[in-house]
Amino acid sequence: MKAKRAFRDRNPTEVAVLDALVEHPDGMTVFELRTHADIGIDALEDALAALKEDDLIETETESGRLHILPDDRVVPDEPENETDESFFDSVRERLGL
């Protein structure tokens, strides 16, 4: 599942973080998030700061570990159409290429 379309016009790193968090509604640690989103620590830090500033993520501490969660506004009510295919992708698929 991906973050709502309304939040997808952000920096690609921020979108990757939101997508990862939407797939893990129970939250993720910074290490898990860094591994899942496949981004460097500096880029992750910048993305988390921007998302926190815009209130798109929440944090909570559980058993001494910081967990980052997506804000409810970011999580789609139902899975959006995951086939964001371009016109050319759909033509290639129909032609069997």
trRosetta pair geometry for C-beta under 8 A, 3 or more apart (Angstrom, degrees):
i j d omega theta_ij theta_ji phi_ij phi_ji
1 22 5.3 -118 105 133 99 112
1 23 5.8 162 50 -87 82 68
1 75 7.9 38 133 -151 134 76
1 76 6.5 -141 -175 39 114 115
1 79 5.2 -110 -109 -114 98 91
1 80 7.8 106 -154 24 77 75
1 82 7.8 -99 -109 -83 40 115
2 8 7.4 32 152 -88 121 122
2 19 5.0 -26 -133 -119 71 98
2 22 6.4 79 -174 72 16 152
2 76 7.5 47 76 -15 57 128
2 80 6.5 -65 58 49 97 114
2 82 7.0 139 -3 -115 111 82
3 7 4.8 -75 144 79 125 120
3 8 6.3 163 84 -69 101 80
3 15 6.7 -137 38 -150 132 68
3 18 3.9 5 -56 138 149 118
3 19 5.5 -95 -11 -73 92 57
3 21 7.9 39 -75 63 106 93
3 22 5.1 -165 -73 -39 63 142
3 70 7.2 -159 -105 -142 100 144
3 74 4.9 -42 -143 -180 103 94
3 75 7.5 -67 -126 -85 60 34
3 76 7.5 149 -172 -32 24 89
4 7 5.3 77 68 13 82 100
4 8 7.5 -135 103 -26 44 93
4 73 7.4 -82 19 150 143 62
4 74 6.0 -150 13 -162 97 38
4 75 7.3 28 -33 80 96 9
4 76 5.1 146 -82 -77 76 78
4 80 7.3 126 -126 -38 49 137
5 8 5.4 -49 -151 10 41 124
5 80 6.4 149 -40 -132 99 166
6 9 7.9 -54 178 9 33 102
7 10 6.4 -14 175 -11 66 119
7 15 7.4 157 129 -110 80 77
7 18 5.9 -149 128 -174 129 167
7 56 6.6 134 -139 -138 137 136
7 73 7.8 121 -52 121 131 92
7 74 5.5 -18 5 -126 168 84
8 15 5.6 64 -140 -125 60 123
10 14 4.3 -71 128 85 127 131
10 15 5.5 163 67 -53 93 84
10 18 7.6 94 49 -8 138 138
10 50 7.7 153 -170 128 126 132
11 14 4.4 86 63 6 89 107
11 15 7.0 -161 90 -8 45 85
11 47 6.7 -139 88 -107 125 90
11 50 7.1 57 22 82 131 165
12 15 5.5 -53 -145 37 35 113
12 16 6.3 39 154 -22 66 103
13 16 5.6 -50 -149 33 33 114
13 17 6.6 34 151 -19 63 103
13 37 7.6 78 -159 160 67 131
13 39 5.6 104 -138 -129 100 155
13 43 4.9 -127 -133 168 153 109
13 44 7.3 -134 178 -82 118 42
13 46 7.2 46 99 81 147 102
13 47 4.5 -125 125 -74 104 131
14 17 5.6 -52 -151 35 34 113
14 18 6.4 33 152 -17 66 105
14 47 4.6 -173 -83 -147 64 97
14 50 5.9 -69 -94 86 131 127
14 51 5.8 164 -146 -61 102 102
15 18 5.7 -53 -146 38 33 111
15 19 6.2 35 155 -21 66 106
16 19 5.8 -52 -145 36 29 112
16 20 6.4 30 155 -19 62 106
16 37 4.4 108 141 -155 108 104
16 38 7.6 -94 -178 51 141 76
16 39 6.3 128 96 -37 145 129
16 47 7.7 -49 60 -144 90 164
17 20 5.8 -56 -150 36 29 111
17 21 6.4 24 155 -16 64 109
17 33 6.5 33 -136 -175 84 118
17 37 5.5 -2 -82 -97 55 157
17 39 7.7 -57 -62 25 88 147
17 44 7.0 133 -88 -136 121 73
17 47 4.9 155 -18 140 146 135
17 48 6.8 -156 -154 -71 159 67
17 51 6.4 -119 100 -36 137 154
17 57 7.7 -47 139 -67 118 139
18 21 5.8 -59 -147 40 31 109
18 22 6.2 34 155 -24 66 105
18 51 7.0 -178 -67 -119 92 136
18 56 6.7 -42 -99 151 114 126
18 57 7.9 -129 -97 -67 73 100
18 70 6.3 87 -149 -115 69 117
18 74 5.6 -126 -156 -170 111 136
19 22 5.8 -52 -146 32 30 112
19 23 6.7 27 155 -16 62 105
19 37 7.7 127 65 -108 93 93
20 23 6.0 -61 -157 36 31 110
20 24 6.7 -9 156 15 66 110
20 28 6.6 -39 139 5 106 162
20 33 5.8 123 116 -140 144 73
20 36 4.5 124 -141 113 126 124
20 37 4.7 -82 -35 -65 147 92
21 24 6.1 -78 -144 58 33 86
21 25 7.9 80 161 -92 65 37
21 27 7.5 -2 -144 -124 90 43
21 28 6.3 -122 -103 14 69 115
21 33 7.3 8 -67 -115 85 112
21 57 6.7 -112 -118 -114 172 104
21 68 6.5 -81 -106 119 123 95
21 69 6.5 132 -167 -162 115 28
21 70 4.0 138 126 -50 119 98
21 74 7.4 25 92 108 118 144
22 25 7.3 9 -163 -72 34 76
22 70 5.4 28 -74 -24 61 165
22 74 6.3 -125 -79 129 104 101
22 75 5.4 161 -131 -108 90 73
22 76 7.4 47 -160 7 134 82
23 36 7.8 -160 69 178 129 142
24 27 6.6 -73 129 67 101 8
24 28 5.0 71 95 -53 148 103
24 32 7.6 -145 150 136 178 132
24 36 7.7 -106 -15 -88 136 176
25 69 7.2 44 -172 -150 46 98
25 70 7.1 -67 -117 38 61 104
25 75 6.7 49 -104 -109 107 146
26 67 7.6 -63 140 -172 66 142
26 69 7.6 -95 143 -105 17 106
27 60 7.0 -97 -91 45 164 99
27 62 7.9 129 74 7 148 133
27 67 3.4 61 139 167 142 113
27 68 5.8 152 -157 66 91 32
27 69 4.2 -56 -88 -71 94 86
28 32 4.2 -132 -168 92 99 120
28 33 4.5 126 114 -60 129 86
28 36 6.8 -76 -146 16 157 141
28 67 6.7 127 52 -153 17 75
28 68 5.8 -33 64 57 72 88
29 32 4.7 95 50 8 77 101
29 33 6.8 -144 91 -5 39 89
29 65 5.8 -54 -99 174 118 114
29 66 6.5 102 -134 78 74 67
29 67 6.3 -56 -76 -100 58 58
29 68 7.5 114 -127 9 15 88
30 33 5.7 -58 -146 40 29 113
30 34 6.1 33 155 -23 65 107
30 44 7.0 115 -164 142 90 137
30 48 7.8 -29 -115 -65 98 158
30 66 6.8 26 -22 84 99 114
30 68 7.0 85 -72 -13 61 126
31 34 5.8 -53 -145 34 28 111
31 35 6.4 25 156 -15 63 108
32 35 5.9 -60 -150 39 29 109
32 36 6.0 21 157 -15 67 113
33 36 5.9 -58 -138 41 28 106
33 37 5.8 7 169 -1 67 115
33 44 6.7 129 114 -150 108 128
33 68 6.2 -1 -53 52 148 132
34 37 6.5 -63 -133 48 20 96
34 39 6.4 -109 -144 65 63 71
34 40 7.9 -3 -152 -177 106 10
34 41 6.3 -2 -121 -88 140 66
34 44 5.3 -48 -97 -69 88 163
35 38 7.3 13 177 -72 29 54
37 44 7.0 133 73 -101 136 104
39 43 4.7 -106 171 89 114 124
39 44 5.2 142 98 -60 112 88
39 47 7.4 35 115 0 161 145
40 43 4.8 87 61 14 85 103
40 44 6.7 -149 96 -8 41 91
41 44 5.5 -55 -143 39 31 114
41 45 6.2 36 156 -24 65 104
42 45 5.7 -51 -148 32 30 113
42 46 6.6 28 154 -15 63 105
43 46 5.8 -55 -150 38 32 111
43 47 6.2 31 153 -19 66 109
44 47 5.7 -56 -145 39 31 111
44 48 6.1 29 158 -18 66 107
45 48 5.9 -55 -145 37 27 109
45 49 6.4 29 155 -20 62 107
46 49 5.8 -56 -150 35 29 112
46 50 6.4 25 155 -15 65 107
47 50 5.9 -58 -149 38 30 108
47 51 6.1 25 156 -15 66 111
48 51 5.8 -57 -141 42 30 109
48 52 6.0 31 159 -20 66 109
48 57 6.8 -66 -146 55 71 158
48 68 6.9 -79 -129 -123 116 152
49 52 5.9 -56 -143 37 26 110
49 53 6.3 30 155 -23 62 107
50 53 5.7 -53 -148 33 29 114
50 54 6.5 12 157 -4 63 109
51 54 6.0 -65 -148 47 30 100
51 56 4.5 -89 -164 67 82 108
51 57 4.5 50 132 -4 117 113
52 55 7.4 32 -176 -79 34 31
52 56 7.7 -93 -65 47 22 70
52 57 5.6 -54 -79 62 64 101
52 59 7.5 -2 -112 -22 118 113
55 71 6.1 71 147 -79 70 155
56 70 7.1 -32 159 -154 73 71
56 71 5.1 -118 -158 15 33 123
56 73 7.2 -91 -124 71 69 108
56 74 5.5 86 -167 -61 90 128
57 68 5.6 -4 179 -174 127 98
57 69 6.6 147 -164 76 73 42
57 70 6.1 -55 -109 -113 69 39
57 71 6.2 -106 -75 -27 18 85
57 74 7.9 4 -73 -7 59 155
58 68 7.5 151 78 -159 43 51
58 69 4.8 -23 64 66 93 98
58 70 7.7 18 18 105 84 10
58 71 5.9 115 -27 -81 95 69
59 66 5.9 -13 -168 -168 112 98
59 67 6.9 153 -155 79 59 48
59 68 5.6 -26 -100 -102 79 63
59 69 7.3 170 -88 19 27 79
60 66 7.7 153 82 -152 30 54
60 67 5.4 -19 66 61 78 98
60 69 6.8 12 10 -2 103 121
61 64 6.8 3 178 -122 104 14
61 65 6.8 157 -155 73 65 31
61 66 5.6 -34 -98 -94 76 57
61 67 7.3 160 -101 15 23 78
62 65 5.9 -32 70 62 70 85
62 67 5.6 9 15 -7 112 125
70 74 4.4 -111 178 73 114 130
70 75 5.5 125 103 -51 130 93
71 74 5.2 96 63 -3 76 104
71 75 7.9 -156 94 -6 43 87
72 75 5.9 -59 -151 33 41 108
76 79 6.3 104 93 -108 136 24
76 80 5.3 -129 -120 -29 162 93
79 82 6.7 -26 166 -42 111 102
81 84 7.3 128 108 -59 88 63
85 89 4.0 -132 -165 88 96 128
85 90 5.0 112 125 -52 134 86
85 93 7.5 -37 -152 -9 154 137
86 89 4.7 102 50 1 73 102
86 90 7.3 -143 91 -2 41 84
87 90 6.1 -61 -156 37 31 107
87 91 6.5 29 150 -18 66 107
88 91 5.5 -52 -145 37 36 112
88 92 6.2 39 155 -21 67 104
89 92 5.8 -53 -148 36 30 112
89 93 6.4 30 154 -20 63 106
90 93 5.6 -52 -147 35 33 113
90 94 6.4 32 155 -18 65 105
91 94 5.8 -57 -149 37 31 109
91 95 6.3 18 157 -8 66 111
92 95 6.0 -66 -145 46 28 102
92 97 4.4 -89 -157 66 81 106
93 96 7.6 34 180 -73 30 30
93 97 7.8 -82 -59 47 21 71
